Amino acid sequence: MSKYLSLSSRKQHSAFRLSLMGTLLMGMFSSAVYAASGQAQLTLQQAIQQTRQYQQSQELWQTRQQIAVANIKQSRLWVNPALSVAQKGFASDQEKELSIAISQPLDVFGQRKANQQLARITQAQTDLKQKIYQAQLELAVKYLWSQLAIFELEHNVVQEQLQVSNENLNAIQKRYQVGSVAQVDVDRARLSHAENVRLYRQSDLQLQVATQQLSNLWGEADKSIRIGLSPQSLWPSSTHQQVQQYLAENLFEKSRQLQLLEAKATVDQLKASARPNPTVNVGMNRTQSPETSTENAVVVGVSIPLNIFNRQQYGVQIVQAKQNLLAKQQQFYLRQNALQIGSLLTELQGLEVQFKAVDQSQIPLATQVQHKTLIGFSAGKFAVTDVQQATLQLQEVRMRKVQLLKEGWQRAVEAESLSLGIEPGQVMAKDAIAQINQNLWQDTQALPVMGGGN
């Protein structure tokens, strides 16, 4: 009799714990649903627009444009003239000679013109770099936005797994109460359920971090944003079109062409500076001696440098060698980049076929099998291992859908990055925009002052 009461007491205690866990679980679901209902859905374009407005407040590109315009104006300036004053003889009984002259270097061989051309190319490069920066910005936002959307999907999947786990635990507990399964089966179900609770909390943390990382792009730490799209709408189906658009705009190719023009302009500048530009000297000599009256004489002269040793001949060779290598690299890169983009798009297409198969066929079938197995188990037709196997298959198929979506977005961002001529790692890092801005700040500080002489 005491043995029977002890067994009954354990069963009642287990039932109480199960009821308490179910209550906590329903409270968790209710809180999640309530939180989701208070969140505002965020589209990709809204995220891009908010990030763009926030980044514009730094006035980075306004500063670079000001520098480019100032460089063009600076390159138009003539070299300053030089004033020289000399006097010989200071005693009252000595002959005195005072010389005053102004020297003006002339630009006979077009050095100012070469400087202006180089400054205009630099301004064109600034305009193009700004377009590439905007594209990088959009890609970085798109990647973090997609990560948040994927974490939302994963959170929903884990939540569904937790619900299935709770149903399994309830069914096993009922079978245990009637004495058809062992205590160890209940303990295993509890252990599996506890792991699903942990995964749910981990997924919830990932979702919060991803939300903050995205909102940090426009200077906030907003935890209320959400994407809220269906799995079918989350697939990057516009990647092929976006890649074609980037290739048509050909921003990277234009950047290479400007680099070639810059190399040519640098060669012209070196050649112009190597030529013997004359310097005109205009002045007056005043001579005064104790015996004679003061005599004034106008002096006009020309000085021409003798470019015998240094004619910038090796500097020109260096720049021309860089120019030739740049042209060869351009052809090689375009060919290899096109092949790599084609491979990524092919892989993306294959992943999409798998994603649709999992979402439209495997998940419904696995859900049906798991549901029927659980019903059969409750009726005493199946064993605990059958329920566990069906549940595990359902979990694997659901997580496979999430993994395929992650891989699809990664391939999509890689293909779009390469079509822009950007290293994918530059836009897929968590602090991608911060790194891009840091490089731009350093590049801005290193911008040279062109032309103008002294």
C-alpha positions in Angstrom: 0.0 0.0 0.0 2.8 2.4 0.9 4.5 1.5 -2.3 1.4 2.4 -4.3 1.0 5.7 -2.4 4.7 6.5 -3.1 4.2 5.9 -6.9 1.0 7.9 -6.9 2.8 10.8 -5.1 5.6 10.8 -7.6 3.1 10.9 -10.5 1.2 13.7 -8.9 4.4 15.6 -8.3 5.5 15.1 -11.9 2.1 16.2 -13.2 2.4 19.3 -11.1 5.8 20.2 -12.5 4.5 19.5 -16.0 1.6 21.8 -15.4 3.8 24.5 -14.0 6.2 24.2 -17.0 3.2 24.4 -19.4 2.0 27.5 -17.6 5.4 29.2 -17.9 5.6 28.2 -21.5 2.2 29.7 -22.3 3.3 32.8 -20.5 6.5 32.9 -22.6 4.5 32.6 -25.8 2.0 35.2 -24.7 4.8 37.7 -23.9 6.4 37.0 -27.3 3.1 37.5 -29.1 2.4 40.7 -27.2 5.9 42.0 -27.9 5.6 41.3 -31.6 2.2 43.1 -31.8 3.8 46.2 -30.4 6.8 46.2 -32.8 6.9 48.2 -36.0 7.7 46.4 -39.2 10.7 47.7 -41.0 11.2 47.5 -44.7 14.6 47.3 -46.3 14.1 50.7 -48.0 13.2 52.3 -44.7 16.4 50.9 -43.1 18.5 52.1 -46.0 16.9 55.6 -45.9 17.4 56.0 -42.2 21.0 54.9 -42.4 21.7 57.2 -45.3 20.3 60.2 -43.5 22.3 59.5 -40.4 25.6 59.0 -42.3 25.0 62.2 -44.2 25.1 64.1 -41.0 28.9 63.5 -40.9 29.3 65.8 -43.9 32.1 63.5 -45.1 31.3 63.8 -48.8 30.6 67.5 -48.6 34.1 68.0 -47.2 35.7 65.8 -50.0 33.8 67.8 -52.6 35.1 71.1 -51.1 38.6 69.7 -51.2 38.2 68.6 -54.9 36.8 72.1 -55.9 39.6 73.8 -54.0 42.2 71.7 -55.7 40.9 72.7 -59.1 41.1 76.3 -58.2 44.6 75.8 -56.6 45.9 74.2 -59.8 45.0 77.3 -61.8 47.2 79.6 -59.8 50.5 80.9 -61.1 53.7 80.4 -59.2 54.3 83.4 -57.0 56.9 86.0 -58.2 60.1 86.5 -56.1 61.4 89.9 -55.0 65.1 90.3 -54.5 66.9 93.4 -53.0 70.7 93.7 -52.8 73.0 96.6 -51.9 76.7 96.9 -52.1 78.7 99.5 -50.3 77.6 101.1 -47.0 80.3 103.6 -46.1 79.9 107.2 -47.1 83.1 107.2 -49.0 82.3 104.0 -51.0 80.5 103.5 -54.2 77.0 102.2 -53.5 74.9 99.9 -55.7 71.3 99.0 -55.0 69.6 96.3 -57.0 65.9 95.6 -56.9 64.5 92.8 -59.1 61.3 90.7 -59.5 61.5 87.2 -60.9 58.4 85.4 -62.4 58.6 81.8 -63.5 56.7 81.2 -66.8 54.6 78.2 -67.7 55.6 77.6 -71.3 55.2 73.9 -71.4 51.7 73.5 -69.8 52.5 72.5 -66.2 49.4 74.4 -64.9 47.3 72.7 -67.5 48.6 69.3 -66.4 47.9 70.1 -62.8 44.3 71.2 -63.7 43.7 68.0 -65.6 44.9 65.9 -62.6 42.7 67.9 -60.3 39.6 67.4 -62.5 40.2 63.6 -62.6 40.5 63.7 -58.8 37.1 65.4 -58.6 35.6 62.8 -61.0 37.0 60.1 -58.7 35.4 61.7 -55.7 32.0 61.7 -57.5 32.4 58.0 -58.4 33.7 57.0 -55.0 30.6 58.6 -53.5 28.4 56.4 -55.7 30.3 53.3 -54.7 30.0 54.3 -51.1 26.2 54.6 -51.4 26.1 51.1 -53.0 28.4 49.8 -50.2 26.1 51.4 -47.6 23.0 49.8 -49.1 24.7 46.4 -49.2 25.8 46.6 -45.6 22.3 47.6 -44.5 20.8 44.9 -46.7 23.0 42.2 -45.1 22.2 43.2 -41.5 18.5 43.6 -42.4 18.5 40.1 -43.8 20.3 38.7 -40.7 17.5 40.2 -38.5 14.9 38.7 -40.8 16.6 35.3 -40.7 16.9 35.4 -36.9 13.2 36.2 -36.7 12.5 33.1 -38.8 14.8 31.0 -36.7 13.1 32.4 -33.5 9.7 31.3 -34.9 11.1 27.9 -35.8 12.6 27.4 -32.3 9.3 28.5 -30.8 7.4 25.9 -32.9 9.9 23.3 -31.8 9.3 24.3 -28.1 5.6 23.9 -28.6 6.0 20.5 -30.2 8.4 19.5 -27.3 5.8 20.6 -24.8 3.1 18.5 -26.5 5.4 15.5 -26.5 6.2 16.0 -22.8 2.5 16.2 -22.1 1.7 13.0 -24.0 4.6 11.1 -22.4 3.6 12.3 -19.0 0.0 11.0 -19.6 1.3 7.6 -20.7 3.5 7.5 -17.6 0.6 8.2 -15.4 -1.2 5.1 -16.7 2.0 3.1 -16.3 2.7 2.3 -20.0 6.1 4.1 -20.2 9.0 4.3 -17.7 10.2 7.2 -15.6 13.4 7.3 -17.7 11.3 8.1 -20.8 9.8 11.1 -19.0 13.2 12.3 -17.9 14.5 12.1 -21.4 11.6 14.1 -22.6 12.2 16.7 -19.9 15.8 16.9 -20.8 15.0 17.4 -24.5 12.4 20.0 -23.5 14.9 21.8 -21.3 17.3 22.0 -24.2 14.6 23.5 -26.4 13.9 26.1 -23.8 17.6 27.0 -23.8 17.6 27.2 -27.6 14.6 29.5 -27.4 16.4 31.8 -25.0 19.5 31.7 -27.2 17.4 32.6 -30.2 15.8 35.4 -28.4 19.2 36.8 -27.4 20.4 36.6 -31.0 17.2 38.4 -32.2 17.8 41.2 -29.7 21.4 41.7 -30.7 20.6 41.6 -34.4 17.9 44.2 -33.8 20.3 46.5 -32.0 23.0 46.0 -34.6 20.7 47.1 -37.3 19.3 50.1 -35.5 22.9 51.2 -34.6 23.3 52.0 -38.2 21.2 55.1 -37.8 22.5 56.0 -34.3 19.9 54.3 -32.2 19.6 51.2 -29.9 16.1 50.3 -30.9 14.8 46.9 -29.7 11.3 47.4 -31.1 11.9 47.0 -34.8 11.0 43.8 -36.7 10.9 42.6 -40.3 7.8 40.4 -40.0 8.0 38.8 -43.5 6.9 35.3 -44.4 9.7 32.8 -45.3 8.7 32.8 -49.0 9.1 36.6 -49.1 12.5 36.5 -47.4 14.3 34.8 -50.3 16.6 37.2 -52.1 14.8 36.8 -55.5 15.9 40.2 -56.8 19.6 39.4 -56.7 19.9 38.5 -60.4 18.3 41.8 -61.4 20.4 43.8 -58.9 23.6 42.2 -60.2 22.7 43.1 -63.8 22.0 46.7 -62.8 25.3 47.0 -61.0 27.1 45.5 -64.0 25.3 47.9 -66.3 26.3 50.9 -64.2 29.8 49.5 -64.3 31.0 51.6 -61.3 34.1 49.5 -60.8 35.1 49.7 -64.5 34.7 53.4 -64.4 36.9 53.6 -61.4 39.6 51.6 -63.2 39.3 53.9 -66.2 39.8 56.9 -64.0 42.8 55.3 -62.4 44.3 54.9 -65.9 43.5 58.6 -66.7 45.1 59.6 -63.4 48.2 57.7 -64.3 48.4 59.4 -67.8 47.8 62.8 -66.2 50.6 62.1 -63.7 52.9 61.3 -66.6 52.0 64.5 -68.4 52.6 66.4 -65.2 56.0 64.9 -64.7 57.0 65.6 -68.3 55.8 69.2 -68.0 57.7 69.8 -64.8 60.9 68.3 -66.4 60.9 70.8 -69.2 63.0 74.0 -68.8 60.5 76.6 -68.0 62.2 80.1 -68.2 62.1 82.7 -65.4 61.8 86.4 -66.4 63.8 88.8 -64.2 62.9 92.5 -64.3 64.7 95.0 -62.0 66.6 98.2 -61.5 70.1 98.9 -60.5 71.0 102.2 -58.8 74.6 103.2 -58.6 75.9 106.1 -56.5 79.5 107.2 -55.9 81.1 110.2 -54.2 82.6 111.5 -57.5 79.6 111.0 -59.8 75.8 111.5 -59.6 73.3 108.7 -59.2 72.7 106.4 -62.2 69.7 104.2 -62.7 69.6 101.3 -65.1 66.7 99.0 -65.9 67.7 95.3 -66.1 65.8 92.6 -67.9 66.9 89.0 -68.1 65.8 85.5 -68.6 67.1 82.5 -66.7 66.5 79.0 -68.1 67.2 75.9 -66.0 69.4 73.3 -67.6 67.7 70.0 -67.3 70.7 67.9 -68.0 70.7 65.4 -65.2 67.2 65.2 -63.8 64.5 65.2 -66.4 62.1 63.0 -64.4 62.9 60.3 -66.8 62.8 57.5 -64.2 59.7 58.9 -62.5 57.9 58.8 -65.8 59.1 55.2 -66.3 57.7 54.2 -62.8 54.3 55.8 -63.5 54.1 54.2 -67.0 54.9 50.8 -65.6 52.1 51.2 -63.0 49.8 52.3 -65.9 50.6 49.2 -68.0 50.2 46.9 -65.0 46.8 48.5 -64.2 45.6 47.9 -67.7 46.6 44.2 -67.6 45.0 43.8 -64.1 41.8 45.4 -65.4 41.4 42.8 -68.1 42.3 39.9 -65.8 40.0 41.1 -63.1 37.0 41.6 -65.3 37.2 38.1 -66.7 37.7 36.4 -63.3 35.1 38.6 -61.6 32.5 37.6 -64.2 33.2 33.9 -63.8 32.9 34.2 -60.0 29.6 36.1 -60.2 28.3 33.5 -62.6 29.2 30.7 -60.1 27.5 32.5 -57.2 24.3 33.1 -59.2 24.2 29.4 -60.2 24.7 28.4 -56.6 22.0 30.8 -55.5 19.6 29.4 -58.0 20.3 25.8 -56.8 19.8 26.9 -53.2 16.4 28.5 -54.1 15.2 25.2 -55.5 16.2 23.4 -52.3 14.6 26.1 -50.2 11.3 25.8 -52.0 11.4 22.0 -51.8 12.0 22.1 -48.0 9.4 24.8 -47.4 6.6 23.5 -49.7 7.1 19.7 -49.4 9.3 18.4 -46.7 8.1 20.6 -43.8 4.4 19.9 -44.4 5.2 16.2 -44.7 7.4 16.1 -41.6 4.8 18.1 -39.6 2.1 15.6 -40.6 4.2 12.6 -39.7 5.1 14.1 -36.3 1.5 14.9 -35.6 0.2 11.5 -36.5 3.0 9.8 -34.6 2.1 11.8 -31.5 -1.6 10.9 -31.9 -0.7 7.2 -32.4 1.6 7.3 -29.3 -1.1 8.8 -27.2 -3.4 6.0 -28.3 -0.7 3.4 -27.4 0.2 2.4 -31.0 3.8 3.8 -31.1 6.7 3.9 -28.8 8.5 6.9 -27.3 11.4 6.4 -29.8 9.0 6.8 -32.7 7.8 10.2 -31.3 11.4 11.3 -30.7 12.5 10.3 -34.2 9.6 12.1 -35.8 10.2 15.2 -33.7 13.9 15.2 -34.5 13.1 14.9 -38.3 10.7 17.8 -38.1 13.3 19.9 -36.2 16.0 19.1 -38.7 13.8 20.0 -41.7 12.8 23.3 -40.1 16.3 24.3 -39.3 17.4 23.2 -42.8 15.1 25.9 -44.2 16.7 28.5 -42.0 20.2 27.4 -43.0 19.3 27.5 -46.7 18.0 31.0 -46.3 21.2 32.0 -44.5 23.3 30.5 -47.3 21.1 32.1 -50.0 21.5 35.6 -48.5 25.2 35.1 -48.2 25.6 34.2 -51.8 23.3 37.1 -52.9 25.4 39.7 -51.0 28.6 38.2 -52.3 27.4 38.3 -55.9 26.1 41.9 -55.6 29.4 43.0 -53.9 31.5 41.5 -56.7 29.4 43.1 -59.3 30.3 46.4 -57.7 33.9 45.5 -57.5 33.8 45.3 -53.7 35.3 42.6 -51.5 32.3 40.8 -49.9 33.9 40.9 -46.4 33.8 44.7 -46.5 30.0 44.7 -46.4 29.3 41.5 -44.4 31.2 42.5 -41.2 29.1 43.5 -38.2 30.9 46.9 -38.2 31.1 47.2 -41.9 29.9 50.8 -42.2 32.2 51.9 -39.3 35.2 50.3 -41.2 34.2 51.9 -44.5 33.9 55.3 -42.8 37.2 54.9 -41.0 39.0 54.2 -44.3 37.3 57.2 -45.9 38.4 59.5 -43.1 42.0 58.4 -43.4 41.8 58.8 -47.2 40.3 62.3 -46.8 43.2 63.4 -44.6 45.7 62.0 -47.1 44.3 63.9 -50.1 47.1 66.0 -51.6 47.1 69.7 -52.5 47.6 69.9 -56.2 49.5 72.6 -58.2 49.9 76.2 -57.4 53.7 76.1 -56.7 54.8 78.3 -53.9 
